[in-house]
Amino acid sequence: MAERVALVAGANGLIGRHLAVHLASRGWEVIGLSRKPSGSGRQVAVDLSDADDARAGADRLTEV
């Protein structure tokens, strides 16, 4: 398990995807947050613009 863990919001978007790859290449454990996970890497499906879904997504982080 990596010492450093990063949560990347918008992990399937242009910037989020590149940030996740960059961090992972430097030894970070990356958990992506996305409305529609791509299936690559550790990701949590969450819509951060919806408060109830954001709370539920935070609860799911303990399962990842």
C-alpha positions as CSV (number, residue, x, y, z in Angstrom):
1,M,0.0,0.0,0.0
2,A,1.3,3.4,-0.9
3,E,2.2,5.9,1.8
4,R,0.4,8.7,-0.1
5,V,-3.2,8.5,-1.2
6,A,-4.8,11.0,-3.6
7,L,-8.5,11.5,-4.3
8,V,-8.9,12.8,-7.8
9,A,-12.3,14.4,-8.6
10,G,-13.3,14.2,-12.2
11,A,-10.9,11.3,-12.8
12,N,-12.4,10.5,-16.2
13,G,-12.0,14.1,-17.5
14,L,-9.1,15.5,-19.4
15,I,-7.2,17.0,-16.5
16,G,-8.3,14.5,-13.8
17,R,-7.2,11.5,-15.9
18,H,-3.8,13.0,-16.6
19,L,-3.4,14.0,-13.0
20,A,-4.2,10.4,-11.8
21,V,-1.7,8.9,-14.2
22,H,1.0,11.4,-13.1
23,L,0.4,10.7,-9.4
24,A,0.3,6.9,-9.9
25,S,3.6,7.0,-11.9
26,R,5.2,8.7,-8.9
27,G,4.0,6.1,-6.4
28,W,0.8,7.6,-5.2
29,E,-2.2,5.4,-4.6
30,V,-5.0,7.1,-6.6
31,I,-8.7,6.8,-6.0
32,G,-10.7,8.5,-8.8
33,L,-14.1,10.1,-8.2
34,S,-16.3,10.2,-11.2
35,R,-19.9,10.2,-12.2
36,K,-19.2,7.4,-14.6
37,P,-16.2,5.3,-13.7
38,S,-14.2,4.0,-16.6
39,G,-13.3,0.7,-14.9
40,S,-9.6,1.4,-14.9
41,G,-8.0,1.8,-11.5
42,R,-9.7,2.3,-8.2
43,Q,-12.7,4.5,-8.8
44,V,-15.9,5.5,-6.9
45,A,-19.0,6.5,-8.7
46,V,-20.2,9.8,-7.3
47,D,-21.9,13.0,-8.5
48,L,-20.3,15.7,-6.4
49,S,-22.9,18.3,-7.5
50,D,-25.5,16.3,-5.6
51,A,-25.1,16.6,-1.8
52,D,-26.8,13.3,-1.0
53,D,-24.8,11.4,-3.6
54,A,-21.6,13.1,-2.4
55,R,-22.3,11.8,1.2
56,A,-23.1,8.3,-0.1
57,G,-19.9,8.4,-2.2
58,A,-17.9,9.3,0.9
59,D,-19.4,6.3,2.7
60,R,-18.3,4.1,-0.3
61,L,-14.7,5.3,0.1
62,T,-14.4,3.1,3.1
63,E,-15.2,0.1,0.8
64,V,-12.5,0.9,-1.8
